[in-house]
């Protein structure tokens, strides 16, 4: 086709051709990388390009297009380029509109003889398209769909792109393929960006549907007024082409009137536009649905048309919002003269739309829903729907996209917190933004008193797993934001990711027969242990939960949440990473003391997160004071006294003077004075007494000056149990929370029990003869025929490196470990026992009447119980019961 033929029908006043009008044009392009010899390239300056090679605009890449064989360049009036001889330049007053009209001409107006249905609105476009597609298929129409989840032809499908509403060249190329596939009707999602950039300028619609309008895309439109203007533009163009149009408007939406008045009055008077309204609440709607029954899988409602009963519909989709989508599709079907009976049957046979209130079956009875809800309105509607059906707790997992409207983030945080009992904030498609920044902006919308129910886990796969681990048989979990998407965009990289796949993978991992070895943790036992401690302690004594080192392997955030829920005011951690994780998990109000010495680089963030810090020198305290002054914050400090541990801390003879010096620093509140025992959990406690005497001397010296530190603390778990005189104002409890005593000689608390068990499955069973050896180094030799069970767990999983020491429990019996365990295997003798591969083995915990304790394993390994609890590596899955 020549350039002159392409330009037929375009207003001459809006064009200036520089070059030969008889140039043959073989193809049209807006992407320079797709240009083919003989093609025309549109140097678009106003478009929503996300591909790096198209930035900053199409105009910047006209040279690349020529390199690939372009013979014609379409530019804006403002463009300043100087193409070489032989290349035609067409200057367009309205470049995007010209591209749409030229594409229509080039592809022969393929939509002219199809019914073209456009659906616009913030939410519901995809589902309405798919429901209507189902109706048309049932009515024997050959139909196609262009939208968020892909392009569907009557006989094939193309995967989705990042644009729900493609550019004009792609739209008409799709139209040509639809025509070849003999499509009789095409439904498409009409987006606000498309209307802003005139992608649909050359389309002539038979039917237009408005679903609803709520906040979205303000990163692009900047205001709701501009967003509304872009949406309304679609309705203003109806009836201006060759086709008559039917405008279908949701009368329940607050913006419905704007779409009604946008319709051209003359076109309405001439019968070129017919208005049809629908709704649930609006009594004056033409088509009205009245909900009858709602379940987690379906909706039943009554339909009336201008007061006349049309019948009852049983829609196999849950949610009031899906009733709206179904009624909009029904209205479009009526406008296409489809029989009433066929329309109702089409709705009742509607299929589940991928990622749209999609229910995933759970083997433990949890209701799990995946939805694309990524706007405040969509999230609120689906959460309200889920909570109305929920039999237990509601858990919501969601994030917000990066490089998109940031103003909706705190709003969505507030909505999630309002309706869900537990909120897990995670990453969506962070793109080039910092995922942590996005998460904190979401969390900012949640009231401080509600943040005890907030978790922040930026790894989306881990966030989904966390929610599913928390959920019980009666609970409901909503995983929102990505829906049908099968990718995640981090930076400029698009990597495979599917919420649906993650859910199914979680349950595959947690199928009982499949686990190799795992750590099982009982959170209710931790809670019970804490309650026993609180019940027996002196009334005035405060308790700090020390949750460092993943709460000795029991879960940093999980144990901290329990501590907060049980009323504790303080947590103790060993490093900034742990403190940050707790604040990100929603523990915003509880005090957190970071032990050790903080580096200069840590101080600003520590103060911003309102962390208490340990100090032991005036120089570091002065530095903290300086940073606090710069930030306008007050630093909360605890002075450490080294009474004999030989680690951190100021020596006792210098402590009182240092306390008064630090107390005089600006923006510093010295609220704690503490020490640490080296021998509190052993039978011989003479050194512990000596340490306390040294510490008491410091306290007396301060008292002589009229100073009493607000918080005096010295006792760890062992000190709490056996050194009541050293309790001070607060004790620091770590191991006791987990039900494990620091030594064999400590006082016992009745009812306290371990919360952790370690289990494995027998991998292999074999018979040995006399003289056969086992393991590296041949440290065990069978003296008689023996049966050995191989367990798929070793020091690579965290089990201590031992030789011929210790036992495991199998069928309620203590079975001795033989030889030295390797990185991946542990051998135990099971002679005389009916053992088979897959049998469950307990390495730590109870089985029948027998028990193997952390103390027993520690004794055999020559270490302490703390190491046994915290040594399990990342390849050992942890299961919270």
Secondary structure, DSSP 8 states (H G I E B T S, - for coil): -BHHHHTTTS-GGGEEEES-TT-B--EEESSGGG--TTEEEE--SSS---SGGG-S-GGGGHHHHHHTT--EEEEETT------TT-EEEEESSHHHHHHHHHHHHTT-GGGGSEEEEEESSSSHHHHHHHHHHHHHHTT--EEEEETTEEE-SS-EE---S-SS--HHHHHHHHHHHHHTT-SEEEEE--HHHHHTTTTTT---SEEEE----S--HHHH-SHHHHHHHHHHHHHTTTSSSS-EEEEEETTSTTHHHHHHHS-HHHHHTTSEEEEEEESS-TT-SEEEEEEEE-SS-EEEEEEETTEEEEEEEESS-SHHHHHHHHHHHHHHHHTT--HHHHHHHHHT----TTSSEEE--TT--EEEEE---SHHHHHHHHHHHHHH-SS-EEEEE---TTS-STHHHHHHHHHHHH-SEEEE--S--BTS-HHHHHHHHHTTS-GGGGGGEEE--SHHHHHHHHHHH--TT-EEEEES-TT--EEEETTEEEE--HHHHHHHHHHHT-GGG-SEEEEE-HHHHHHHHHHHHHHS-TT-EEEEE-HHHHHHT-HHHHHHHHHHTT--EEEESSHHHHHHHHHTT--SSEEEE-S---HHHHHHHHHTT-EEEE--HHHHHHHHHHHHHHT--EEEEEEEESSS-SSSEEHHHHHHHHHHHHTSTTEEEEEEE---SSTTSS--HHHHHHHHHHHHHHHHHHHTT---SEEE---HHHHHH-GGG-TTEEEESGGGGT--SSSSS---TT----EEEEEEEEEEEEE-TT-EETGGG-EE-SS-EEEEEES--TTTT----BS--EEEETTEEEEB-SB--SS-EEEE-TTS---TT-EEEEEEEETTEEE-HHHHHHHHTS-HHHHHH---TTSEEEE-
